Amino acid sequence: MDKSLNEIMKTKWMYLNEDELKFYSLGIFIECICLSVVISIILNLLFKSDFMLCMSGFTIVSIMFTILIYKRDFFDEKFELFSPDLLQGTNQGLILFLFVSSFLVSWGFFCAALKYGLYNAIAFSLAICFPGIFLLLRRNVYSNENNNSFYDGNGYHPLFHWVLGITVGSGPLGVSLTNFLKDMFVKGSFLNIDLISVVLALVLECFVLSPDVANKILPFELKRIEGMKKFILISLGLMMILLLFNMII
């Protein structure tokens, strides 16, 4: 191996050979653990979250990131991480990283929400996991063959919809799931109005994460930045309606 560890970490991982990739993966794992320690300390200070509980989940996610990096060729074959024509990562590859990132954000919310009860923690962590899982299942919608660059004004961008899905969807879905879990395990009631709230929240999440479907329904082009701004306003409006519905019932 001719490169130093410092040189390896500065090189794009798509250009590293197998030996260099091992050291790169180790570096990524160390960086993830360091970040996990910082996040765990912050959660402990702000929400009195158990430090070891936080670290256990973040360590697992760190291992997931490391495996994703180290098994680059395997995941590239399965998900097409890189685009030889564009000499950069693909939207499908980005979705795979967002899928793993969902567990990182989800575990952080779980540890923070434990302060407010187990049902809250479970409900909101599941709600935050959903966008990453849904995007992975529908990754072809965001494929580079179907889209160019979002920033050029002619494509769906998975990061944008992932953030929007978490922002817009996690509130109504988290609240409705919390009420549903309490009804089911505390009151022993399964078929109730809260189940309808969960279904409506899931529909909103799927709508936000399915720009191809929304594009057929709405009278403007979602592949354009101006159209996406309108889409954000509509999504926020639907979120407020669902939250109000949960408050009323």
HELIX and SHEET records of a PDB file:
HELIX    1   1 LEU A    5  LYS A   10  1                                   6    
HELIX    2   2 TRP A   13  TYR A   15  5                                   3    
HELIX    3   3 GLU A   18  PHE A   47  1                                  30    
HELIX    4   4 PHE A   51  TYR A   70  1                                  20    
HELIX    5   5 ARG A   72  PHE A   79  1                                   8    
HELIX    6   6 ASN A   91  ALA A  113  1                                  23    
HELIX    7   7 LEU A  114  TYR A  116  5                                   3    
HELIX    8   8 LEU A  118  LEU A  137  1                                  20    
HELIX    9   9 ARG A  139  TYR A  142  5                                   4    
HELIX   10  10 PHE A  150  ASP A  152  5                                   3    
HELIX   11  11 PRO A  158  LEU A  164  1                                   7    
HELIX   12  12 GLY A  165  GLY A  169  3                                   5    
HELIX   13  13 SER A  170  PHE A  185  1                                  16    
HELIX   14  14 ILE A  193  LEU A  209  1                                  17    
HELIX   15  15 PRO A  211  ILE A  217  1                                   7    
HELIX   16  16 ILE A  225  ILE A  248  1                                  24    
SHEET    1   A 2 PHE A  82  SER A  83  0                                        
SHEET    2   A 2 GLN A  88  GLY A  89 -1                                        
END                                                                             
